[in-house]
Amino acid sequence: MSDKASRGWILYDGECPMCTSLARRVERSFERRGFGLAPLQTPWVRERLGLKPGEPLTEMQVLTSDGRVFGGTDAVVYLARWVWWGWPVYAMAKLPGMLRVLRFAYRWVAERRSCIGGICERPRKAVWPGWFPLVFFPLFVTGFRSELPPWVFMWLLAFSIFAGCKWWTYWQAKVAGVHAGTKRMIGYLLAYPGMDASEFLNAQTRVPKPALSAWIVAAFKIVLGATFFWGIARLVPSQWVLLKGWVGMFGLILLLHFGIFHIVVLLWQKAGVNARHIMRSPILATSLSDFWGKRWNLGFRDLSHAWIFQPSRARVGAVGATILAFLVSGLIHELVISFPARVGYGFPTMYFILQGLGVVVERSTWGMQLGLGRGFLGWAFTLLFAAGPAFWLFHPPFVMRVIIPFMQAMGAL
C-alpha cells in the first residue's frame, strides 16, 4: 500500500479494458489529491473488501482512509467533489431524484458490458454515450425550474434538449463510420440548426455556392421578423396583451427560424458544406404530409422519422407510427411550453394528435378522392389544420407567462 494514498483508494476492474483505460486517464489527477489507484483483483484489496475468488466485479469502489467504502454511482459522486471537472456531477446528484437516475444509468452501462470468463471487453458500438446527454442535460436544467424566470427556464430547457439531440445524431453518425474533422464536428454541434449529421459531416459532398437572391430573402426575413417583434407588437393596444404576445412570437419565429437560421445555412453552403435550411417555404405546402415532412422544422422531422416512425412502423403499421410520432412531438412540446408556464398541460399534445389525424385522413382513400393532398383544396386543408388550432400549441398561459415577460426583457414591450 502506497504512502501517497492519504485520502484513500480508487479500486477498479483490472481485467476490463474500458476500466483500466479510464483509470490511466484520471490517475494523475487523483494522485495529486491523495488517492491511490489499484485493481480490485489485487490480493490486499480482495482481502480488505471481503471479495471471494471468482466473484463477479460489477462496480468500481472507493476505500477511504477512515475505512468507508463507496460503490458504483456513490463512488463516482464521492470522487466528483475532488476535481473541478467532476463538480457538475456532484451538484446534479444533490438535486431531488437525480441520484436515482444516475444509479440507473450506471447499472445500465455495467450490465451491458460483454463479459466472458470474467474478462470484460468494450462493446464494439457503445450507444450510451450518445443518448446520455439527451437525458442528463434536460434533467439538470429542470432542477433549476423554481430558481429561474419562466422565460429563462424555457430557453435553457429547449437548448438542453436541442444540444442532447445534436450530440446523439453526431454519435450515431460516428458509429456508422462517418468521419469528420474537428472543425466540422464543432460546427455541426454548435453552429448548425439541422439534425442531418451524416450529410453535414460528409466532407466528400460539395454543394454549389448560394445565389445572391437567397441572401436577400434571408436578410428580408430577419428585418421583417425584427419589425414584428420590436415594432408592430408595440402598436397593438395595451388591453390586447395576448395579441401583443402572438405578434411578438410570430416575429421571433420569423427572425430566428426563418431568417437567422437561413443565414447560418447559407454561410455553410458558401463554405461547401452540405447544409439544409430547416424551413422550406411551409406556406406553399399543399398537404399536411408535405408541411410536416418536407417543409416545417426539418431538424425535428429528421429525428421523429428516424427515432420514432421508422422503428415503430413494422410493429404498429404506418397509421399507428404516424400517430405515435405526432404524440411524442406533442409531449416534447409540453416540456418546453406547458412545463415552463406551469399550466396548460395537454393542449400541445392535443394539437399534434390532431395533426397526426389530419395526415391519416388526407392519405385515406376518402381523402385522396377529395383531393386533400394536392392543389388549392390541399393547401386550404393544410392551412386550416396547421394554423387554425395553433392556439392549442402556444396556449394563452404560455404566451402570458413566458412570451410576454421575454418580450419585456428584450425591450420589445
LINLIN-V280253 format. One record per residue. N is the residue number from 1. PHI is phi in degrees with one decimal (999 if undefined). PSI is psi in radians with two decimals (999 if undefined). D_CENTER is the distance of its C-alpha to the mean C-alpha in whole Angstrom. Layout:
N:PHI:PSI:D_CENTER
N:PHI:PSI:D_CENTER
This chain:
1:999:2.31:45
2:-80.4:2.54:44
3:-73.0:-0.30:45
4:-72.2:-0.35:42
5:-82.9:1.19:40
6:-73.5:-0.47:41
7:-99.6:-0.36:38
8:145.3:-2.90:38
9:-126.7:2.44:36
10:-100.7:2.09:33
11:-114.2:2.20:34
12:-132.5:2.91:32
13:-77.4:1.90:32
14:-73.2:-0.14:35
15:-102.9:0.15:35
16:-108.1:1.96:31
17:-55.0:-0.70:30
18:-63.9:-0.71:26
19:-68.5:-0.78:28
20:-67.1:-0.63:31
21:-64.0:-0.76:28
22:-65.5:-0.67:26
23:-62.5:-0.71:29
24:-64.5:-0.61:31
25:-68.5:-0.63:28
26:-101.6:-0.03:28
27:-57.4:-0.87:32
28:-64.5:-0.70:33
29:-60.9:-0.76:31
30:-83.0:-0.48:32
31:-64.7:-0.64:35
32:-65.4:-0.34:36
33:-104.2:0.24:35
34:91.3:0.30:37
35:-110.2:2.39:36
36:-99.5:2.78:37
37:-121.5:2.41:35
38:-153.7:2.57:37
39:-68.8:2.60:36
40:-65.3:-0.34:37
41:-78.1:-0.16:39
42:-60.1:2.32:42
43:-52.3:-0.80:45
44:-68.1:-0.53:45
45:-68.5:-0.80:41
46:-59.9:-0.71:42
47:-68.3:-0.74:45
48:-66.5:-0.69:43
49:-91.0:-0.09:41
50:71.1:0.56:43
51:-81.8:2.28:41
52:-84.1:2.62:43
53:-57.5:2.32:44
54:81.8:-0.08:41
55:-67.9:2.24:39
56:-62.8:2.45:35
57:-98.8:1.85:33
58:-98.9:-0.23:30
59:-158.4:2.68:29
60:-70.5:2.82:29
61:-141.4:2.73:32
62:-122.5:2.20:33
63:-109.7:1.96:36
64:-82.9:2.86:37
65:-65.2:-0.40:41
66:-95.2:0.22:42
67:94.1:-0.01:41
68:-77.7:2.62:38
69:-126.4:2.20:36
70:-117.0:2.40:32
71:-124.5:2.60:30
72:60.0:-2.20:26
73:-61.8:-0.68:24
74:-62.1:-0.60:26
75:-69.3:-0.74:28
76:-61.9:-0.80:24
77:-65.2:-0.70:24
78:-61.6:-0.75:28
79:-72.4:-0.52:27
80:-60.4:-0.51:24
81:-73.5:-0.22:27
82:-93.1:-0.20:29
83:-127.8:2.52:27
84:-62.3:-0.65:25
85:-77.1:-0.08:22
86:-98.6:-0.14:22
87:-61.5:-0.61:22
88:-58.8:-0.67:18
89:-68.1:-0.75:18
90:-63.0:-0.74:22
91:-67.6:-0.71:21
92:-63.1:-0.64:18
93:-65.0:-0.34:20
94:-83.6:-0.22:23
95:-74.5:2.57:20
96:-57.0:2.20:22
97:83.0:-0.20:20
98:-74.8:-0.52:18
99:-63.1:-0.65:21
100:-64.3:-0.68:21
101:-65.2:-0.75:17
102:-64.8:-0.67:18
103:-65.9:-0.68:21
104:-63.0:-0.77:20
105:-63.5:-0.71:17
106:-64.2:-0.81:20
107:-62.8:-0.69:22
108:-60.3:-0.76:20
109:-68.6:-0.79:20
110:-62.8:-0.69:24
111:-71.8:-0.31:25
112:-102.6:0.22:23
113:-73.1:2.48:25
114:-86.5:1.81:28
115:-108.4:2.26:31
116:-131.8:2.05:35
117:60.3:0.50:38
118:85.4:-0.05:36
119:-101.7:2.14:34
120:-98.0:2.36:31
121:-116.7:2.61:29
122:-69.8:2.30:26
123:-58.6:2.56:24
124:-63.8:-0.67:24
125:-128.4:1.46:21
126:-67.8:2.29:18
127:-105.8:-0.43:15
128:-64.2:-0.57:14
129:-62.6:-0.36:13
130:-77.5:-0.83:10
131:-90.4:-0.29:9
132:-58.4:-0.78:10
133:-60.9:-0.55:7
134:-66.7:-0.44:5
135:-89.5:-0.76:8
136:-67.6:-0.87:10
137:-57.8:-0.94:8
138:-62.8:-0.68:8
139:-64.9:-0.68:11
140:-63.7:-0.79:13
141:-65.3:-0.66:12
142:-58.9:-0.51:14
143:-63.8:-0.28:17
144:-105.2:0.23:18
145:-56.3:-0.77:18
146:-77.3:-0.19:21
147:-95.8:-0.22:22
148:-117.3:2.66:20
149:-59.8:2.56:21
150:-53.3:-0.69:19
151:-70.8:-0.60:19
152:-67.1:-0.79:17
153:-61.3:-0.70:15
154:-60.2:-0.83:14
155:-66.3:-0.72:13
156:-63.8:-0.74:11
157:-66.8:-0.76:9
158:-62.0:-0.74:8
159:-67.7:-0.64:8
160:-64.9:-0.70:6
161:-66.6:-0.76:3
162:-59.7:-0.80:4
163:-64.8:-0.71:5
164:-63.3:-0.72:3
165:-66.0:-0.73:3
166:-59.1:-0.81:6
167:-64.7:-0.73:7
168:-63.5:-0.75:8
169:-65.9:-0.65:9
170:-63.1:-0.77:11
171:-64.1:-0.71:12
172:-62.7:-0.71:13
173:-65.2:-0.67:15
174:-65.1:-0.79:17
175:-62.8:-0.59:18
176:-75.4:-0.09:19
177:100.3:0.17:22
178:-80.7:2.11:20
179:-108.3:2.43:22
180:-144.2:2.67:21
181:-70.0:2.90:22
182:-61.0:-0.72:21
183:-63.6:-0.77:21
184:-69.1:-0.64:19
185:-62.7:-0.80:16
186:-64.6:-0.69:16
187:-61.5:-0.73:16
188:-64.2:-0.76:14
189:-72.7:-0.60:11
190:-115.3:-0.28:13
191:-139.6:0.71:15
192:-152.8:2.22:14
193:-81.0:-0.25:12
194:-81.0:2.99:12
195:-121.2:0.22:10
196:-86.8:1.26:14
197:-60.8:-0.78:14
198:-61.0:-0.69:17
199:-72.7:-0.79:19
200:-66.1:-0.70:18
201:-82.1:-0.22:18
202:-74.0:1.82:22
203:-73.7:-0.20:24
204:-78.7:-0.39:27
205:-86.8:2.27:26
206:-120.1:2.56:28
207:-124.8:2.66:28
208:-68.5:2.69:30
209:-68.5:2.48:30
210:-66.9:2.64:29
211:-75.6:2.80:32
212:-59.7:-0.63:33
213:-60.2:-0.59:33
214:-65.7:-0.68:29
215:-66.3:-0.69:29
216:-65.0:-0.76:32
217:-62.4:-0.80:30
218:-62.3:-0.76:26
219:-63.7:-0.68:28
220:-61.6:-0.72:30
221:-66.6:-0.59:27
222:-65.6:-0.82:26
223:-63.0:-0.77:29
224:-64.8:-0.75:29
225:-62.4:-0.76:26
226:-63.9:-0.62:27
227:-63.8:-0.77:31
228:-65.8:-0.76:29
229:-71.2:-0.86:27
230:-98.0:-0.17:30
231:-117.6:-1.16:33
232:-63.1:-0.64:33
233:-58.8:-0.57:31
234:-68.1:-0.48:34
235:-79.7:-0.26:37
236:-69.3:2.31:36
237:-51.4:2.47:38
238:-61.2:-0.45:37
239:-75.8:-0.24:38
240:-100.6:1.07:35
241:-62.8:-0.70:32
242:-61.5:-0.70:30
243:-66.1:-0.66:31
244:-56.5:-0.79:30
245:-63.1:-0.72:27
246:-65.4:-0.74:26
247:-63.1:-0.78:28
248:-63.5:-0.70:26
249:-66.6:-0.69:22
250:-60.4:-0.77:24
251:-63.6:-0.68:25
252:-64.7:-0.77:21
253:-63.6:-0.74:20
254:-64.9:-0.71:22
255:-67.7:-0.82:22
256:-85.2:-1.09:19
257:-70.6:-0.68:17
258:-91.6:-0.55:21
259:-98.0:-1.20:22
260:-61.4:-0.79:20
261:-61.6:-0.61:18
262:-64.9:-0.75:21
263:-61.0:-0.75:23
264:-59.6:-0.78:20
265:-63.4:-0.71:20
266:-63.5:-0.65:24
267:-63.5:-0.73:24
268:-66.5:-0.73:22
269:-62.8:-0.67:24
270:-61.3:-0.56:27
271:-82.5:0.02:26
272:89.7:0.16:27
273:-88.9:2.47:23
274:-79.3:1.41:22
275:-109.5:2.46:19
276:-114.2:2.45:19
277:-74.2:2.35:19
278:-80.9:-0.27:16
279:-115.8:2.01:19
280:-119.4:1.34:22
281:46.2:1.06:25
282:-60.4:-0.42:24
283:-65.0:-0.32:27
284:-90.5:-0.02:29
285:-63.3:2.32:27
286:-105.9:0.20:30
287:-159.4:2.73:28
288:-64.4:-0.62:25
289:-61.7:-0.74:24
290:-66.4:-0.71:25
291:-63.4:-0.95:23
292:-80.7:-0.46:20
293:-93.6:-0.42:20
294:-132.0:-0.12:21
295:-128.5:-0.65:21
296:-101.9:2.13:18
297:44.3:1.18:15
298:-64.6:-0.39:15
299:-61.9:-0.84:11
300:-69.7:-0.62:10
301:-61.8:-0.71:13
302:-59.8:-0.74:13
303:-66.8:-0.83:10
304:-60.8:-0.72:12
305:-68.6:-0.77:15
306:-77.0:-0.65:14
307:-94.9:-0.38:13
308:-120.9:-1.01:15
309:-63.4:-0.95:18
310:-62.5:-0.82:19
311:-65.1:-0.54:19
312:-92.6:-0.23:20
313:-61.6:-0.71:23
314:-66.2:-0.46:25
315:-92.3:-0.69:26
316:-117.3:0.05:26
317:82.0:2.98:27
318:-65.2:-0.71:25
319:-64.4:-0.85:26
320:-62.2:-0.70:24
321:-66.4:-0.63:21
322:-64.0:-0.86:21
323:-62.5:-0.70:21
324:-64.1:-0.74:19
325:-61.9:-0.74:16
326:-70.8:-0.58:17
327:-62.7:-0.80:17
328:-63.6:-0.67:14
329:-59.2:-0.73:13
330:-62.3:-0.73:15
331:-65.9:-0.67:14
332:-66.3:-0.69:10
333:-69.5:-0.52:13
334:-58.2:-0.69:15
335:-65.6:-0.66:12
336:-100.4:-0.07:12
337:-116.0:-1.10:15
338:-73.3:-0.64:18
339:-63.4:-0.81:16
340:-64.7:-0.63:17
341:-75.4:-0.33:20
342:66.3:0.31:21
343:-163.6:2.91:23
344:87.4:0.25:23
345:-60.6:2.38:21
346:105.2:-0.51:21
347:-67.3:-0.82:22
348:-60.5:-0.65:19
349:-64.9:-0.73:19
350:-60.7:-0.69:22
351:-60.3:-0.84:22
352:-74.4:-0.55:19
353:-63.0:-0.68:22
354:-62.1:-0.69:24
355:-63.1:-0.73:23
356:-62.3:-0.75:23
357:-64.2:-0.66:26
358:-62.9:-0.72:27
359:-62.8:-0.75:26
360:-62.7:-0.74:28
361:-64.1:-0.81:31
362:-68.7:-0.40:31
363:-89.0:-0.18:31
364:-71.0:2.86:33
365:-57.6:-0.75:37
366:-62.5:-0.75:38
367:-66.6:-0.70:35
368:-68.2:-0.63:36
369:-64.7:-0.62:40
370:-75.7:-0.33:39
371:83.1:0.56:37
372:-70.5:-0.29:34
373:-103.0:0.32:32
374:-159.0:2.83:34
375:63.5:-2.85:36
376:-64.2:-0.69:37
377:-63.5:-0.72:36
378:-63.9:-0.70:33
379:-63.8:-0.76:32
380:-65.7:-0.70:33
381:-62.5:-0.74:32
382:-63.8:-0.80:28
383:-62.0:-0.74:29
384:-62.6:-0.80:30
385:-75.5:-0.69:27
386:-81.4:-0.76:24
387:-93.3:-0.58:26
388:-54.7:-0.93:28
389:-92.8:0.41:26
390:-60.9:-0.37:24
391:-67.8:-0.31:25
392:-72.1:-0.71:23
393:-68.3:-1.02:20
394:-100.6:1.31:21
395:-70.6:2.78:23
396:-52.2:-0.76:26
397:-59.1:-0.64:25
398:-65.3:-0.77:21
399:-62.7:-0.78:23
400:-73.7:-0.66:26
401:-93.0:-0.38:24
402:-117.7:-0.95:21
403:-69.4:-0.83:22
404:-59.6:-0.87:26
405:-59.8:-0.61:25
406:-64.7:-0.77:22
407:-62.6:-0.68:25
408:-64.4:-0.70:28
409:-66.8:-0.54:26
410:-88.5:0.04:25
411:76.5:0.35:29
412:-87.8:-0.25:29
413:-130.4:999:31
